[in-house]
Amino acid sequence: MKQEVREVPLSGPYLGGREEELVLEVMRSGRLSLGPTIDRFEELVAERVGAPYAAAVSSGTAGLHLLCVAAGIRPGDEVITSPYSFAASANCFVYEGGVPVFADIDPRTLNLDPAAVEAAVTPRTKAIVAVDIYGYPCELDALEAVAARHGLRLIQDSCEALGAEYRGAPLGSHGTSCVFAFYPNKQITTGEGGVVTTHSEEEWRLVRSLRNQGRGDEGGWLEHVRLGFNYRIDDIRAAIGIGQLEQLDEILALRSSVARRYDELLSGIAGVELPCQDDRTHRRSWFVYVVLLRDGATRERVIGVLEREGIGYNRYLPSIHLQPYMRERYGFGEGMCPVSEDVSSRSLALPFFTALTPAAQERVAEVLAITV
Ligand SMILES: Cc1ncc(COP(=O)(O)O)c(C=O)c1O
């Protein structure tokens, strides 16, 4: 009997029996936290992304926050970041009193425009948080050059980009400190979780201390050498992460074929702009599939039909500077970052996950073909 596709979710994890096995091992071992499974997970992530050091944390946001603490961001320091990202890309330094300065994005890649970053530097600028949005690598060389010219710290928010490559090498391997995140809509998941990767042993030791209540390398459980946080991951989640990492190549390949199928199904539809393609320098790790429609009204019309059809979607991504708390606290408003604001008004995330079926994708394409 032909099975009709009913609901199509926006995203979902790709989990197999291996994760269950590894979780059971941890549960039976009795080492649920601060155990060897975390060390193993960190070694595997470090190896995979080509960074000498990795520290697992409770979320991507926690990892970004710790890199901001490590960068010494203090109240009043300006930090330049992308307005077209998830709120945590800015929140991570606002927690430390850093002042957000949003530089506009490139309309093709949707990542920070290095010229706009350069123009946003002031004597108060302390750091840049560069995002690899939707798994597409940011302009790392140009941003590193801006950072070096002005003596700024560069933090890479690679939360959406595990497995992406820049100039033929994985993100994480280029020398910047990166954060990868593992919420269930990401390429791999630990439920909640993240990893900081770094090329500095000193920064790695500091992040490990900060995530663990500021405890030192020596000293006991009740000695706190600095103000720290509880941003630890636990061994159960690390076990899920190991099981997921073992399948990363397969997962990335499947996600690439899902994206290619969308490219084929949607490329003929006038009024639907597809995500930018890879080139010699940038290789995307597919996180979400976001299209640009003509305008906000078209987007709402498409959303109406998707809702009726039980097909998942989201208005990825609102510009961070226009979030209510940002407007209220800093007085930000429309017109600050025109490219980001335009993209935010008409971008739409379609269902996208590792096991998405061709039949479901065809339904999504049909909706777009008849609605835009
Ligand atoms: C670009 C970006 N930065 C940061 C985060 C925060 O990660 P987490 O949800 O694990 O805290 C996310 C997660 O969605 C993200 O997409």
The ligand as a MOL file (V3000), in Angstrom:
LIG
                    3D

  0  0  0     0  0            999 V3000
M  V30 BEGIN CTAB
M  V30 COUNTS 16 16 0 0 0
M  V30 BEGIN ATOM
M  V30 1 C 25.0320 30.1310 15.3110 0
M  V30 2 C 24.7050 29.5460 16.6490 0
M  V30 3 N 25.3920 29.9650 17.7290 0
M  V30 4 C 25.1630 29.4760 18.9490 0
M  V30 5 C 24.2000 28.5110 19.1830 0
M  V30 6 C 23.9520 28.0410 20.5760 0
M  V30 7 O 24.0730 26.6740 20.7510 0
M  V30 8 P 23.2680 25.9460 21.9280 0
M  V30 9 O 21.8320 25.9140 21.5300 0
M  V30 10 O 23.8970 24.5890 21.9980 0
M  V30 11 O 23.4980 26.7300 23.1660 0
M  V30 12 C 23.4600 28.0370 18.0950 0
M  V30 13 C 22.4360 27.0150 18.3260 0
M  V30 14 O 21.3990 26.9350 17.7980 0
M  V30 15 C 23.7020 28.5760 16.8080 0
M  V30 16 O 22.9860 28.1700 15.7600 0
M  V30 END ATOM
M  V30 BEGIN BOND
M  V30 1 1 1 2
M  V30 2 1 2 3
M  V30 3 2 2 15
M  V30 4 2 3 4
M  V30 5 1 4 5
M  V30 6 1 5 6
M  V30 7 2 5 12
M  V30 8 1 6 7
M  V30 9 1 7 8
M  V30 10 2 8 9
M  V30 11 1 8 10
M  V30 12 1 8 11
M  V30 13 1 12 13
M  V30 14 1 12 15
M  V30 15 2 13 14
M  V30 16 1 15 16
M  V30 END BOND
M  V30 END CTAB
M  END
